[in-house]
Amino acid sequence: MKDKRILYVSSEVVPYLPETEISSMSFEAPRMVNKQGGQIRIFMPRFGNINERRHQLHEVIRLSGINLVINDLDMPLIIKVASIPKERIQVYFIDNEEYFKRKATLTDEDGNLFPDNDERAIFFAKGVIETVKKLNWAPDIIHVNGWLASLLPLYLKEFYKTEPLFTESKIVTSVYNQSFDGTLDKNMIDKVAFDGLEKDIIKPLENPSYSNLMKIAIDNSDAIIKGSQELPKDLDEYIDAASKPVLDYHSIEEFADPYTEFYTTQVLNN
């Protein structure tokens, strides 16, 4: 992977959030590529329960200051950055007072999904892409982890399809068993359609369940990784039916060689 540019976009990354299948792999995979001489960037949301002082986050003024339009509202984009200790890996944080100030990630203290998670997902996807454009950093691979990041493939393939920076970029989505009950806001499809995306392309968002969000991500990705040993049955079948490269599940102890080979032979050469 020497000199290859890989952009990791994740809803959670250790050490900034607790260890889960997603947060652990979102750290270990970039670390692996970094050790192989690849160039990496990691993006995640700046959730309010991330301790900025302990992790030494600081705002990057030259990258901040864009306004993203979400459902006809101007929402300021703030970019913060930190370095993972001992790894020489930079992590970029997508921030906005309205969406990410609350001291929690995706649910309230009673376990209920935040009602604006759909808008947070749209903001996160557009915020990552706009920041990478400002960095003028063209990734060879964009690897997506977690449902909050699941709109990124859709926005890259549709909303930003004329953006030359991403012409050669290949999108990989890891699908996990880390889901949610119920659906996001029922008006989500209208908020995405506001950005000029055709309703037939985003039809699954009429019922924005976990499975339907991931199906949208799968449809707009170039390759898929099964990130959990067991996936919801409908998603497992959907992945197997997709006519694109698929890497089966590998544990965090043994993923390095399969991921490297998959990136090299299936993704970059596809």
Residue pairs with C-beta under 8 A, 6 or more apart in sequence:
1 33
1 36
1 37
1 38
1 260
1 263
1 264
2 36
2 37
2 38
3 37
3 38
3 39
4 33
4 38
4 39
4 140
4 141
4 263
4 268
5 38
5 39
5 40
5 41
5 137
5 138
5 139
5 140
5 141
6 30
6 33
6 38
6 39
6 40
6 41
6 139
6 140
6 141
6 142
6 143
6 263
7 40
7 41
7 43
7 128
7 132
7 137
7 139
7 141
7 142
7 143
7 169
8 26
8 29
8 30
8 40
8 41
8 42
8 43
8 143
8 145
9 42
9 43
9 44
9 128
9 142
9 143
9 144
9 145
9 149
9 152
10 22
10 23
10 26
10 42
10 43
10 44
10 144
10 145
10 146
10 149
11 22
11 44
11 45
11 105
11 106
11 124
11 145
11 146
11 147
11 148
11 149
12 20
12 22
12 23
12 26
12 44
12 105
12 146
13 23
13 26
13 27
13 42
13 44
13 91
14 23
14 24
14 26
14 27
15 27
15 55
15 84
15 85
16 44
16 50
16 55
16 82
16 91
17 23
17 47
17 49
17 50
17 105
20 178
21 176
21 177
21 178
21 227
21 228
22 145
22 146
22 174
22 176
22 178
22 227
24 252
25 145
25 174
25 227
25 252
25 255
26 42
26 44
26 145
26 146
27 84
28 252
28 255
29 143
29 255
29 259
30 40
30 42
30 89
31 87
31 89
32 255
32 256
32 259
32 260
33 40
34 40
34 87
34 88
34 89
36 260
40 89
41 90
41 92
41 132
41 135
41 137
41 139
42 89
42 90
42 91
42 92
43 91
43 92
43 93
43 94
43 128
43 131
43 132
44 91
44 92
44 93
44 94
45 93
45 94
45 95
45 99
45 100
45 105
45 120
45 124
45 148
46 57
46 78
46 80
46 93
46 94
46 95
46 100
47 100
47 104
47 105
48 100
48 101
48 102
48 103
48 104
49 103
49 104
49 105
50 57
50 93
52 80
55 82
56 82
56 83
57 80
57 81
57 82
57 93
58 80
58 81
58 82
59 78
59 79
59 80
60 79
60 80
60 81
60 92
62 134
63 79
63 92
63 131
63 134
63 135
64 76
64 77
64 78
64 79
65 76
65 77
66 76
66 77
66 130
66 134
67 74
67 75
67 76
67 77
68 74
68 75
68 76
68 77
68 123
68 126
68 127
68 130
69 75
69 195
70 119
70 122
70 123
70 126
70 191
71 119
71 122
71 190
71 191
71 194
72 194
75 96
75 98
75 99
75 123
76 96
76 97
77 94
77 95
77 96
77 123
77 127
77 130
77 131
78 94
78 95
78 96
78 97
79 92
79 93
79 94
79 95
79 127
79 131
80 92
80 93
80 95
81 90
81 91
81 92
81 93
82 90
82 91
82 93
83 89
83 90
83 91
84 90
84 91
92 131
94 100
94 123
94 124
94 127
94 128
94 131
96 123
96 127
99 116
99 119
99 120
99 123
100 120
102 114
104 114
106 113
106 114
106 117
106 148
106 180
107 113
107 114
107 180
108 114
113 180
113 182
113 184
114 120
115 185
116 185
117 148
117 184
117 185
118 184
118 185
118 187
118 188
118 191
118 208
119 185
119 191
120 148
121 147
121 148
121 149
121 150
121 151
121 184
121 213
122 151
122 191
122 192
122 195
124 148
124 149
124 151
124 152
125 149
125 151
125 152
125 154
125 155
126 155
126 159
128 149
128 152
129 152
129 155
129 156
129 160
129 163
129 166
132 139
132 165
133 163
133 165
136 165
137 165
138 165
138 166
138 168
138 169
139 166
139 169
140 168
140 169
140 170
140 268
141 169
141 170
141 171
141 172
141 263
141 267
141 268
142 152
142 153
142 156
142 166
142 169
142 170
142 171
142 172
143 172
143 173
143 174
144 150
144 152
144 153
144 171
144 172
144 173
144 174
144 217
144 221
145 173
145 174
145 176
145 227
146 176
146 178
147 178
147 179
147 180
147 210
147 213
147 214
150 173
150 213
150 214
150 216
150 217
151 192
151 213
151 216
151 217
152 171
152 217
153 171
153 173
153 216
153 217
153 219
153 220
153 221
154 192
154 197
154 201
154 202
154 216
154 217
154 219
154 220
155 195
156 166
156 169
156 171
156 220
157 171
157 220
158 197
158 198
158 201
158 220
159 195
159 196
159 197
160 166
170 222
170 223
170 267
170 268
170 270
171 220
171 221
171 222
171 223
172 221
172 222
172 223
172 224
172 225
172 263
172 267
173 214
173 217
173 218
173 221
173 223
173 224
173 225
174 224
174 225
174 226
174 227
175 214
175 217
175 218
175 224
175 225
175 226
175 227
175 228
175 231
175 235
175 239
176 227
176 228
176 231
177 227
177 228
177 229
177 230
177 231
177 232
178 228
179 210
179 211
179 232
180 210
182 209
183 207
183 208
183 209
184 208
184 213
185 191
185 208
186 208
188 205
188 208
189 199
189 202
189 203
189 205
189 206
189 208
192 202
192 205
193 199
193 202
202 216
204 212
204 213
204 215
204 216
205 212
205 213
205 216
210 232
211 232
211 234
211 235
211 238
214 235
215 235
215 238
218 224
218 238
218 239
218 242
219 242
221 244
222 244
222 245
222 267
222 270
223 244
223 245
223 246
223 247
223 262
223 266
223 267
223 270
224 239
224 242
224 244
224 245
224 246
224 247
225 246
225 247
225 259
225 262
226 236
226 239
226 246
226 247
226 248
226 249
227 249
228 249
229 249
229 251
231 239
239 246
240 246
244 270
245 262
245 266
245 267
245 270
247 258
247 259
247 262
247 266
250 258
250 259
